[in-house]
Structure formats: C-alpha cells, structure tokens
Amino acid sequence: MSRQMNSKERVLAAFEHVEGDRVPAWLGASSEFRELARHHLGLDDDESLSVHLGDDFRRVFAKYAGPEHAGPFFNLQPGATYRTPFGVERHGYGYGVPLNRPFVNATLAEVHEYPWPNPEWMDVSHIRTEALQYDGQYAILGGDWSPFWHDAIDFLTMENLYYKMFDDPEFVDALMKHFVDYYAGVSQRIFDAAGDVIDIFFIGNDFGARNGPLLGEELFRRFILPHLKRLIDLGHDYGLKVVLHCCGGFAPLIPAMIEVGLDGLQALQPFCRGMEPARLKTDFGDKIVLIGCIDTQKLIEGTPDLVRAETHKILKIMKPGGGYIASASHDYLLPETSVENVIAMFDTVREFGGYN
C-alpha cells in the first residue's frame, strides 16, 4: 500500500494520473448545507466539518472592495438579491435570474462604451494569509470563478446570443473579451499576491444541458474556446492546475478543452447524455482529471444504503490508474440534500477509495 499522503499530495498525485494512497475527495457545498451538516454533527465551524468528512480541498476568495454602487449586495432594486460584477441585478434562489438585460438591443459601440468594472475593485490582500493557515496540508482552490458564458446570456438572453454568433460575430467577440479582461485581471491580481500558495485555478461555466451541449463544437471552438484558453494559460503561467466546473451533457466538447490544456473537469453528471462514468473514464481518463460522477439526485432522494452502493460503484469504475477525485455531481450541495447521505458518500470513499 502507498504511504499515507496529506491532502495536497493526494490531490496532486491525481493530477499526475498516478495512484496515491487513496482517491481524493471534494466537498463543494452551500453555506446553508454546511450549516445543516454542522448542526447534525454537532460541529462548531466549517473547518471542523471539512476535517470530519475528509475534504481534501480548501478554497480562498477575493473580496469586493470597490465603489458601493457596483457592489454585489449594495443598493439593489426591490426584489433583487445580487448584482454581478457587470451590473446585472438578479433575484430568486441562490444568485437568481436576471432582472435586466443590458445588451438586448446594443450596438458594438455600446459594448465598448459600457462601464466595465475594474479588477482592482477586488481586494486580494488577505488571500495569502488565508491560504497559509492550512500549512500546505490541503489543495488550495483560488482565482475568480469567471462565468463569462453565463454573463453573455445575462446580457443578451441565450437566443439573442446565438443569433449574434451568426449575424454579428464581432459583437460577440468584443463582449466576451470584455468579460474575460475583467476576470483575467482579477485572477492575475490574486495569483500575483498568492499564486505560490494556491494549487488550482477553479473556474466555472455550464456548457451542457441534460441532452447535450448548449452549442455545437464549431461554435464552441469559434466563440468560447479562445477565451477559455486565455484563462487556462493564465493559470499555467503561475504553475497552477486549471479545473473547469461544467454541468450537463458536454462530452462532445471535452476533446477541445483537452487540446487547450485544461487539467480537470468537475461535477460530472452521470445522468446526462454522453456522461456515463465508464465512457468518460475510457475516453478521457488518461488525459484529464475527472471530478464528480456521484449522482447528486441520489444524494437528495436516496437512502444512505443506496448512496453507499452508488459511491462504491463509481469508485470501481473511476479510481483505477488515478486521475479521479470523488465528489457529488454538482459543485454546490444545496440544503435539500440529505446530510446523512453526504456522510455516507464520504464514509464510502474513505472505506473503498484506497489504492493497494
């Protein structure tokens, strides 16, 4: 049996596609779920919860410190719960849905004239200290989430974005560039301040729906991939692994993601078209780190026994040869998720995730 590793060593072994001491585990959870889990287990804080479950990751964030009018929670219109960095106010569950669509009828000139945010509005001064408190024991996630695809949909609606790709590609190029200019600027500031104590640049864009990709490979390569590559290259410039959170059935797009150097894909959803775990392992398991595949729907609706069986099944498929990190098939466990089922998942990873 391999020597016992700490969490950081275990995760980095997975990124080298070698078998460490055991399969690493990832806990991505909402604050509401964490509160429920802490109460269930009688724990005082989030760190105690992460340690109890066996989460091999920790995450650090920049904090907004810019003008009040542009802040995420300041001076919102009635009903709004959040404002994106680009001024779109949203309402509803979590970050909600857009209340305003700034560019439905915009011109290219208006794209360039828009009051784009300044990356310097994000405070990165605390990040190094926060990462260092983990003393090199855990794999540290950092960088800006960078959901530029979702921002474009917010600005235009999805239908108008598709039309623009055909009718006015220069408009789409300019819009995406402005989004990614901001996100890359924020992440570069984070990495300048703390890149040597961060391990993974973690970004998120959902390019799939249940039945397949939200756009075809040709459009993905033309309009999305160059901007994704820009973020991947930024992470690699600082010696970081780059992981993309992506929901849905986006398997046809994975080869292009691998081509531009993406290191890992997170929250793979096994119930979506083309995302069967065995197929992903066979087709891509030696080329990119696969993270997830444990069906979140079963964590919500199933029993601990069902979750144990499902987790054991996924481990047998995914763990051989390394390159797999166990987690739920969603980045963010929500409060409707059974705490008992999540405990059962982590317990099963601990019991059956070891390498001999």
C-alpha positions as CSV (number, residue, x, y, z in Angstrom):
1,M,0.0,0.0,0.0
2,S,1.2,3.5,-0.8
3,R,2.4,5.6,2.2
4,Q,-0.2,7.9,3.7
5,M,-0.3,11.2,2.0
6,N,-1.6,14.6,3.1
7,S,-4.5,16.0,1.2
8,K,-2.4,18.2,-1.1
9,E,-0.1,15.3,-2.0
10,R,-3.1,13.1,-2.7
11,V,-4.7,15.7,-5.0
12,L,-1.5,16.4,-6.9
13,A,-1.0,12.7,-7.4
14,A,-4.4,12.5,-9.1
15,F,-3.4,15.4,-11.4
16,E,-0.3,13.4,-12.3
17,H,-2.6,10.4,-13.2
18,V,-0.9,8.2,-10.7
19,E,-2.4,6.2,-7.8
20,G,-1.7,7.8,-4.5
21,D,-2.7,6.4,-1.1
22,R,-6.4,6.8,-1.9
23,V,-8.9,8.6,-4.1
24,P,-9.1,12.3,-3.1
25,A,-12.5,13.7,-2.0
26,W,-14.1,17.1,-2.7
27,L,-16.8,18.9,-0.7
28,G,-18.5,21.7,-2.6
29,A,-21.4,22.9,-0.5
30,S,-23.6,25.9,0.0
31,S,-23.4,27.8,3.3
32,E,-27.0,26.6,4.0
33,F,-26.0,22.9,3.6
34,R,-22.9,23.4,5.7
35,E,-24.9,24.9,8.5
36,L,-27.3,21.9,8.4
37,A,-24.4,19.5,8.4
38,R,-22.6,21.2,11.3
39,H,-25.8,21.1,13.3
40,H,-26.3,17.4,12.5
41,L,-22.8,16.5,13.6
42,G,-22.5,18.9,16.5
43,L,-19.6,20.8,15.0
44,D,-18.7,24.5,15.6
45,D,-17.4,25.7,12.2
46,D,-16.9,24.9,8.6
47,E,-13.3,23.8,9.0
48,S,-14.4,21.2,11.5
49,L,-16.9,19.9,9.0
50,S,-14.4,19.7,6.2
51,V,-12.0,17.8,8.5
52,H,-14.7,15.4,9.8
53,L,-15.9,14.5,6.3
54,G,-12.4,14.2,4.8
55,D,-12.4,17.0,2.3
56,D,-9.0,17.3,0.6
57,F,-9.6,20.8,-0.7
58,R,-9.8,24.3,0.8
59,R,-10.8,27.5,-1.1
60,V,-9.8,31.1,-0.9
61,F,-11.7,34.1,-2.3
62,A,-11.1,37.7,-3.2
63,K,-13.5,40.2,-1.5
64,Y,-15.3,43.1,-3.1
65,A,-13.8,46.5,-2.1
66,G,-14.9,48.7,-4.9
67,P,-17.4,51.6,-5.2
68,E,-20.7,50.9,-3.4
69,H,-22.9,51.5,-6.4
70,A,-21.3,48.5,-8.2
71,G,-21.1,46.1,-5.2
72,P,-22.8,42.7,-5.2
73,F,-25.3,43.5,-2.4
74,F,-25.5,47.3,-2.2
75,N,-28.4,49.5,-3.3
76,L,-30.3,46.7,-5.1
77,Q,-33.7,47.4,-6.7
78,P,-36.7,45.8,-4.9
79,G,-36.7,42.0,-5.3
80,A,-33.0,41.8,-6.3
81,T,-30.7,39.6,-4.2
82,Y,-27.4,40.0,-6.0
83,R,-25.6,42.1,-8.6
84,T,-23.0,40.6,-10.9
85,P,-19.7,42.4,-11.5
86,F,-21.1,43.7,-14.7
87,G,-24.2,45.4,-13.2
88,V,-26.9,42.8,-13.9
89,E,-29.2,42.5,-10.9
90,R,-30.6,39.1,-10.2
91,H,-33.4,37.7,-8.0
92,G,-34.5,34.3,-6.8
93,Y,-32.9,31.1,-5.4
94,G,-29.2,31.4,-4.9
95,Y,-27.9,34.1,-7.3
96,G,-31.2,34.0,-9.0
97,V,-32.1,35.0,-12.6
98,P,-31.5,38.4,-14.3
99,L,-33.8,41.4,-13.8
100,N,-32.2,43.4,-16.5
101,R,-30.6,42.6,-19.9
102,P,-28.2,45.4,-20.8
103,F,-27.4,44.5,-24.4
104,V,-30.5,43.0,-26.0
105,N,-30.5,45.9,-28.5
106,A,-27.0,47.1,-28.1
107,T,-24.5,48.1,-30.8
108,L,-20.8,47.2,-31.0
109,A,-20.0,50.8,-30.0
110,E,-22.2,50.5,-26.9
111,V,-20.3,47.3,-25.9
112,H,-17.0,49.3,-25.8
113,E,-18.6,52.3,-24.1
114,Y,-20.2,50.2,-21.3
115,P,-18.9,51.0,-17.8
116,W,-16.9,47.8,-17.3
117,P,-15.7,47.0,-13.8
118,N,-12.1,47.4,-12.7
119,P,-10.3,44.3,-11.5
120,E,-8.7,46.5,-8.8
121,W,-12.1,46.7,-7.1
122,M,-11.4,43.2,-5.7
123,D,-9.3,43.0,-2.5
124,V,-6.7,40.2,-2.6
125,S,-4.6,41.4,0.3
126,H,-5.9,38.7,2.7
127,I,-5.7,35.7,0.4
128,R,-2.1,34.7,1.1
129,T,-2.6,34.7,4.8
130,E,-5.8,32.6,4.5
131,A,-4.1,30.0,2.3
132,L,-1.0,29.8,4.6
133,Q,-3.2,28.9,7.6
134,Y,-3.6,25.5,6.1
135,D,0.2,24.9,6.3
136,G,0.5,23.1,3.0
137,Q,-1.8,20.3,4.1
138,Y,-4.6,20.8,1.6
139,A,-5.0,21.5,-2.1
140,I,-5.9,25.2,-2.3
141,L,-8.5,26.4,-4.9
142,G,-8.3,30.0,-5.9
143,G,-8.9,32.5,-8.7
144,D,-12.1,34.2,-10.0
145,W,-15.0,31.9,-10.9
146,S,-15.1,33.6,-14.4
147,P,-18.5,32.6,-15.7
148,F,-18.2,34.6,-18.9
149,W,-20.6,32.4,-20.9
150,H,-23.4,33.0,-18.3
151,D,-22.6,36.7,-18.3
152,A,-23.2,36.8,-22.1
153,I,-26.5,35.1,-21.7
154,D,-27.5,37.5,-18.9
155,F,-26.7,40.5,-21.2
156,L,-28.4,39.2,-24.3
157,T,-30.6,36.1,-23.5
158,M,-29.5,32.8,-24.8
159,E,-31.5,33.1,-28.0
160,N,-30.1,36.5,-28.9
161,L,-26.6,35.3,-28.1
162,Y,-27.0,32.5,-30.7
163,Y,-28.3,34.9,-33.3
164,K,-25.4,37.3,-32.7
165,M,-22.9,34.5,-33.3
166,F,-24.2,34.2,-36.9
167,D,-25.3,37.8,-37.5
168,D,-22.7,39.8,-35.7
169,P,-19.7,37.7,-34.6
170,E,-17.6,40.8,-34.0
171,F,-20.1,41.9,-31.4
172,V,-19.8,38.5,-29.6
173,D,-16.0,38.6,-29.7
174,A,-15.9,42.1,-28.2
175,L,-18.4,41.2,-25.4
176,M,-16.6,38.0,-24.4
177,K,-13.3,39.8,-24.4
178,H,-14.6,42.5,-22.0
179,F,-15.9,39.8,-19.6
180,V,-12.6,37.9,-19.7
181,D,-10.5,41.0,-19.5
182,Y,-12.1,41.6,-16.1
183,Y,-11.9,38.0,-14.9
184,A,-8.3,37.5,-16.0
185,G,-7.4,40.8,-14.4
186,V,-8.9,39.8,-11.0
187,S,-7.2,36.3,-11.1
188,Q,-3.9,37.8,-12.1
189,R,-4.0,40.0,-9.1
190,I,-4.9,37.0,-6.9
191,F,-2.0,35.0,-8.3
192,D,0.4,37.9,-8.0
193,A,-0.5,38.1,-4.3
194,A,-0.7,34.4,-3.5
195,G,-0.1,32.2,-6.5
196,D,2.7,30.3,-4.8
197,V,0.3,29.1,-2.1
198,I,-2.6,28.2,-4.4
199,D,-2.6,24.9,-6.3
200,I,-5.7,25.0,-8.5
201,F,-7.3,27.8,-10.6
202,F,-11.0,26.9,-10.3
203,I,-13.4,28.4,-12.9
204,G,-17.0,27.7,-13.9
205,N,-19.2,27.8,-17.0
206,D,-22.0,25.4,-17.8
207,F,-21.9,24.4,-21.5
208,G,-24.2,21.4,-21.3
209,A,-27.9,20.6,-20.8
210,R,-29.3,17.2,-19.9
211,N,-29.5,16.0,-23.5
212,G,-26.3,17.5,-24.9
213,P,-24.1,20.6,-25.3
214,L,-25.7,24.1,-25.3
215,L,-23.8,24.9,-28.5
216,G,-22.1,22.8,-31.2
217,E,-18.4,22.1,-31.3
218,E,-17.9,24.6,-34.2
219,L,-19.5,27.5,-32.4
220,F,-17.7,26.4,-29.2
221,R,-14.3,26.5,-30.8
222,R,-15.1,29.8,-32.6
223,F,-16.5,31.8,-29.7
224,I,-15.7,30.1,-26.4
225,L,-12.5,28.2,-26.6
226,P,-10.1,31.1,-27.2
227,H,-11.4,32.8,-24.0
228,L,-11.2,29.5,-22.1
229,K,-7.7,29.0,-23.3
230,R,-6.8,32.5,-22.2
231,L,-7.8,31.6,-18.6
232,I,-6.1,28.2,-18.7
233,D,-2.9,29.8,-20.0
234,L,-3.1,32.4,-17.2
235,G,-3.3,29.6,-14.6
236,H,-0.4,27.7,-16.2
237,D,1.7,30.8,-16.2
238,Y,1.6,30.7,-12.4
239,G,2.3,27.0,-12.3
240,L,-1.3,26.1,-11.3
241,K,-3.6,23.3,-12.4
242,V,-6.8,24.6,-14.0
243,V,-10.2,23.0,-13.3
244,L,-13.4,23.8,-15.0
245,H,-16.8,23.3,-13.3
246,C,-19.2,22.4,-16.1
247,C,-22.7,20.9,-15.8
248,G,-24.7,18.9,-18.4
249,G,-24.0,16.6,-21.3
250,F,-21.0,18.4,-22.8
251,A,-18.9,15.3,-23.7
252,P,-18.5,16.4,-27.4
253,L,-16.7,19.5,-26.2
254,I,-14.2,17.7,-23.9
255,P,-11.6,17.0,-26.7
256,A,-11.4,20.7,-27.5
257,M,-10.9,21.5,-23.8
258,I,-8.1,19.0,-23.5
259,E,-6.5,20.5,-26.6
260,V,-6.1,23.9,-24.9
261,G,-4.6,22.3,-21.8
262,L,-7.5,22.1,-19.3
263,D,-6.3,19.9,-16.4
264,G,-9.6,18.9,-14.7
265,L,-13.4,18.8,-15.1
266,Q,-15.5,19.0,-12.1
267,A,-19.1,17.9,-11.1
268,L,-19.6,15.4,-14.0
269,Q,-23.3,14.5,-14.1
270,P,-23.8,10.8,-14.9
271,F,-27.5,11.1,-15.8
272,C,-26.8,13.5,-18.7
273,R,-26.4,12.3,-22.3
274,G,-22.9,11.1,-23.1
275,M,-21.6,11.4,-19.5
276,E,-21.7,7.8,-18.4
277,P,-18.8,7.3,-16.0
278,A,-17.3,4.3,-17.7
279,R,-17.4,6.1,-21.0
280,L,-15.7,9.2,-19.6
281,K,-13.0,7.1,-17.9
282,T,-12.3,5.1,-21.1
283,D,-12.3,8.1,-23.4
284,F,-10.7,10.8,-21.3
285,G,-9.4,9.3,-18.0
286,D,-5.8,9.4,-19.0
287,K,-6.0,12.9,-20.5
288,I,-7.8,15.0,-17.9
289,V,-8.7,14.7,-14.2
290,L,-12.3,13.6,-13.7
291,I,-14.0,15.0,-10.6
292,G,-17.6,14.0,-9.6
293,C,-19.9,11.4,-11.1
294,I,-21.6,10.6,-7.8
295,D,-25.2,11.4,-8.6
296,T,-26.5,14.4,-6.6
297,Q,-30.1,13.4,-7.3
298,K,-29.5,10.2,-5.4
299,L,-27.9,12.2,-2.5
300,I,-31.2,14.2,-2.4
301,E,-33.8,11.5,-2.9
302,G,-32.0,8.2,-1.9
303,T,-31.1,6.4,1.3
304,P,-27.7,6.1,2.9
305,D,-27.5,2.5,1.7
306,L,-28.3,3.5,-1.9
307,V,-25.7,6.2,-1.7
308,R,-23.1,3.8,-0.4
309,A,-23.8,1.4,-3.2
310,E,-23.7,4.1,-5.8
311,T,-20.5,5.6,-4.5
312,H,-18.8,2.1,-4.4
313,K,-19.9,1.5,-8.0
314,I,-18.4,4.8,-9.2
315,L,-15.2,4.2,-7.3
316,K,-14.7,0.8,-9.0
317,I,-15.2,2.5,-12.4
318,M,-13.2,5.7,-11.9
319,K,-10.4,5.1,-9.5
320,P,-8.1,2.6,-11.4
321,G,-4.9,4.4,-12.6
322,G,-5.6,7.6,-10.7
323,G,-6.8,10.8,-12.3
324,Y,-10.1,10.7,-10.4
325,I,-11.4,12.8,-7.5
326,A,-14.6,11.7,-5.7
327,S,-17.4,14.3,-5.3
328,A,-21.1,14.8,-5.9
329,S,-22.1,15.6,-9.4
330,H,-22.7,19.2,-8.6
331,D,-20.3,21.8,-7.3
332,Y,-22.7,23.2,-4.6
333,L,-24.6,20.8,-2.4
334,L,-27.9,22.6,-1.6
335,P,-29.9,22.4,1.6
336,E,-32.4,19.9,0.2
337,T,-29.5,17.4,0.1
338,S,-29.6,14.8,2.9
339,V,-26.8,15.3,5.3
340,E,-26.9,11.6,6.2
341,N,-26.4,10.7,2.5
342,V,-23.4,13.0,2.1
343,I,-21.8,11.5,5.2
344,A,-22.5,8.0,3.7
345,M,-20.7,9.2,0.4
346,F,-17.6,10.4,2.2
347,D,-17.5,7.4,4.5
348,T,-17.6,5.1,1.4
349,V,-14.9,7.0,-0.3
350,R,-12.8,6.6,2.8
351,E,-13.6,2.9,3.1
352,F,-13.2,1.8,-0.5
353,G,-11.1,4.6,-2.1
354,G,-7.7,3.2,-1.1
355,Y,-5.1,2.0,-3.6
356,N,-3.3,-1.3,-3.0
